[in-house]
Amino acid sequence: MKNIVIFASGSGTNAENIMHYFKGNEDIRIAAVFSNNPMAGVLDKAEKHGIPSIVFTKSELADATVSKNLLDFSPDTIILAGFLLKFPAGLIESYPGRIINIHPALLPKYGGKGMYGMNVHRAIMENKDTETGITIHYIDEHYDEGDIIFQKSITLSGNETCEEIADKVRELEHEYFPQIIEKLLK
């Protein structure tokens, strides 16, 4: 049995999609959800699915607390699904090539500190880009610079609103993120 631990900071739509995808899977399970936000919607989703959750502070991520808590769940991979804090180098070194993030744009465009969610979609809209998509990548010590695992693009007219771009990107995320996770674990 392969164990996935999901890190999320917000509503958890991607996390819940992953929970649904692996529900009943005999080879892969969601072992836990970790969040730095005690009010995050992802915690309710984890509870609804019977998945244990751990809430931690930014300082606990930096010290050994989160690392020690992770050991209880023996993660084969760690999935960042809307997790907004930077992972510390020590944690990355403990799970080399096993921490995966999804980014709502085609990296290297629109990556880096502060480039997440609507910030990305707004930049795409303001630049009237005619293409966007998703990037699934390993994380390293820099924001959005880890090796790319998978990208999928979609065409835009250049006239979409931020919300329309977000909806199109979310469809890609929900379709491909769980599939790529499964391929990597098999």
HELIX and SHEET records of a PDB file:
HELIX    1   1 THR A   13  PHE A   22  1                                  10    
HELIX    2   2 GLY A   41  LYS A   48  1                                   8    
HELIX    3   3 LYS A   58  ALA A   62  1                                   5    
HELIX    4   4 THR A   65  LEU A   71  1                                   7    
HELIX    5   5 ALA A   89  SER A   94  1                                   6    
HELIX    6   6 GLY A  117  GLU A  126  1                                  10    
HELIX    7   7 CYS A  162  LEU A  185  1                                  24    
SHEET    1   A 7 SER A  53  VAL A  55  0                                        
SHEET    2   A 7 ILE A  28  SER A  35  1                                        
SHEET    3   A 7 LYS A   2  PHE A   7  1                                        
SHEET    4   A 7 THR A  77  LEU A  80  1                                        
SHEET    5   A 7 ILE A  99  HIS A 103  1                                        
SHEET    6   A 7 GLU A 131  TYR A 138 -1                                        
SHEET    7   A 7 ILE A 148  THR A 155 -1                                        
END                                                                             
